[in-house]
Amino acid sequence: MVQNLISNIHTNGSVKNDKEKNTLSVSENSEHKTKGSSCKSIRLYLSLTIGSLGIIFGDIGTSPLYVIRTIFADNLHPTRQQCIGAISLVIWNLIIVASIKYGIFILMADNRGEGGTFALCALLTGEHSRLRARAKHVISIVSIFAASLLIGDGALTPAISVLSAVEGLATTSQALTKLILPVTVFIIVILFFVQMFGSSKIGLTFAPIMIVWFVVLFSIGIWRITFDPSILRAFNPWEAVSYLIREKQKGFMQIGGVFLSVTGLEAFYADLGHFGRGPVRTSWLCVVLPSVVANYLGQGALIMHSPEM
């Protein structure tokens, strides 16, 4: 009997030890799996964030090339107050329209994770919609019109951006002026040709280029701000309001140039299904917004420091 009890104790103890080892191994495996999945999710998030820089923000990232010049097209030598007021309009346009309207509210209006005009149209005119047939027809027509505007913007804006960039050749030598148009056409043809490879490959290709571009924008902007730090007054929204009050009709007409600073912003929403809310918001708030704001401030400081330029 005693021997049987002792053997039972040994067998029970060995079974318990085996169970403990199994539970420990299972817990260790689960920990490794969670760590691996978290690492994969972080890598995926970072890759989507970087990819969005190459797809979504190429348009708005090139706006500093022509926005200020467009605003002051009829005023080659703006005063300090005019310069601060115009830059303030641009900055608060980026904050209110891009960061708050699109970054917070518009990105929340998705259709099963998909964004864009037709995604909203499908959401409003689908089977579960309570709208009448006539209202659905109106929404469909408006959606087609909105998509047409988006396509038109996608065709026109690259031409303006590339032409503005290539026009810099004329500052080095007047002999290069003849090359501006052919070089612009060549670049635009290449840009539209690569669209056939899909957004994922384009994003991976253009993302490093756009990262370098935004770093250059930010660096030049910070450097130019040191020329006249009083341009930082543009962060005061009253400067924008007072500028519109002073300039009256002229200031109202310049709002069109101000809104060029958010051109291409519809890509925020249209490419929501490709990247998701989180990566789009992260790339905008951490990379794009600081870079373009710093560059606009730098341009304003340069104009105030050297009005003859």
Secondary structure in CASP SS format (residue, H / E / C, confidence):
PFRMAT SS
TARGET T0000
AUTHOR 0000-0000-0000
METHOD secondary structure of the structure
MODEL  1
M C 1.00
V H 1.00
Q H 1.00
N H 1.00
L H 1.00
I H 1.00
S H 1.00
N H 1.00
I H 1.00
H H 1.00
T H 1.00
N H 1.00
G H 1.00
S H 1.00
V H 1.00
K H 1.00
N H 1.00
D H 1.00
K H 1.00
E H 1.00
K H 1.00
N H 1.00
T H 1.00
L H 1.00
S H 1.00
V H 1.00
S H 1.00
E H 1.00
N H 1.00
S H 1.00
E H 1.00
H H 1.00
K H 1.00
T H 1.00
K H 1.00
G H 1.00
S H 1.00
S H 1.00
C H 1.00
K H 1.00
S H 1.00
I H 1.00
R H 1.00
L H 1.00
Y H 1.00
L H 1.00
S H 1.00
L H 1.00
T H 1.00
I H 1.00
G H 1.00
S H 1.00
L H 1.00
G H 1.00
I H 1.00
I C 1.00
F C 1.00
G H 1.00
D H 1.00
I H 1.00
G H 1.00
T C 1.00
S H 1.00
P H 1.00
L H 1.00
Y C 1.00
V H 1.00
I H 1.00
R H 1.00
T H 1.00
I H 1.00
F C 1.00
A C 1.00
D C 1.00
N C 1.00
L C 1.00
H C 1.00
P C 1.00
T C 1.00
R H 1.00
Q H 1.00
Q H 1.00
C H 1.00
I H 1.00
G H 1.00
A H 1.00
I H 1.00
S H 1.00
L H 1.00
V H 1.00
I H 1.00
W H 1.00
N H 1.00
L H 1.00
I H 1.00
I H 1.00
V H 1.00
A H 1.00
S H 1.00
I H 1.00
K H 1.00
Y H 1.00
G H 1.00
I H 1.00
F H 1.00
I H 1.00
L H 1.00
M H 1.00
A C 1.00
D C 1.00
N E 1.00
R C 1.00
G C 1.00
E E 1.00
G C 1.00
G C 1.00
T H 1.00
F H 1.00
A H 1.00
L H 1.00
C H 1.00
A H 1.00
L H 1.00
L H 1.00
T H 1.00
G C 1.00
E C 1.00
H C 1.00
S C 1.00
R C 1.00
L C 1.00
R C 1.00
A H 1.00
R H 1.00
A H 1.00
K H 1.00
H H 1.00
V H 1.00
I H 1.00
S H 1.00
I H 1.00
V H 1.00
S H 1.00
I H 1.00
F H 1.00
A H 1.00
A H 1.00
S H 1.00
L H 1.00
L H 1.00
I H 1.00
G H 1.00
D H 1.00
G H 1.00
A H 1.00
L H 1.00
T H 1.00
P H 1.00
A H 1.00
I H 1.00
S H 1.00
V H 1.00
L H 1.00
S H 1.00
A H 1.00
V H 1.00
E C 1.00
G C 1.00
L H 1.00
A H 1.00
T H 1.00
T H 1.00
S C 1.00
Q H 1.00
A H 1.00
L H 1.00
T H 1.00
K H 1.00
L H 1.00
I H 1.00
L H 1.00
P H 1.00
V H 1.00
T H 1.00
V H 1.00
F H 1.00
I H 1.00
I H 1.00
V H 1.00
I H 1.00
L H 1.00
F H 1.00
F H 1.00
V H 1.00
Q H 1.00
M H 1.00
F H 1.00
G C 1.00
S H 1.00
S H 1.00
K H 1.00
I H 1.00
G H 1.00
L H 1.00
T H 1.00
F H 1.00
A H 1.00
P H 1.00
I H 1.00
M H 1.00
I H 1.00
V H 1.00
W H 1.00
F H 1.00
V H 1.00
V H 1.00
L H 1.00
F H 1.00
S H 1.00
I H 1.00
G H 1.00
I H 1.00
W H 1.00
R H 1.00
I H 1.00
T C 1.00
F C 1.00
D C 1.00
P H 1.00
S H 1.00
I H 1.00
L H 1.00
R H 1.00
A H 1.00
F H 1.00
N C 1.00
P H 1.00
W H 1.00
E H 1.00
A H 1.00
V H 1.00
S H 1.00
Y H 1.00
L H 1.00
I H 1.00
R H 1.00
E H 1.00
K C 1.00
Q H 1.00
K H 1.00
G H 1.00
F H 1.00
M H 1.00
Q H 1.00
I H 1.00
G H 1.00
G H 1.00
V H 1.00
F H 1.00
L H 1.00
S H 1.00
V H 1.00
T C 1.00
G C 1.00
L C 1.00
E C 1.00
A H 1.00
F H 1.00
Y H 1.00
A H 1.00
D C 1.00
L H 1.00
G H 1.00
H H 1.00
F H 1.00
G C 1.00
R H 1.00
G H 1.00
P H 1.00
V H 1.00
R H 1.00
T H 1.00
S H 1.00
W H 1.00
L H 1.00
C H 1.00
V H 1.00
V H 1.00
L H 1.00
P H 1.00
S H 1.00
V H 1.00
V H 1.00
A H 1.00
N H 1.00
Y H 1.00
L H 1.00
G H 1.00
Q H 1.00
G H 1.00
A H 1.00
L H 1.00
I H 1.00
M H 1.00
H H 1.00
S C 1.00
P C 1.00
E C 1.00
M C 1.00
END
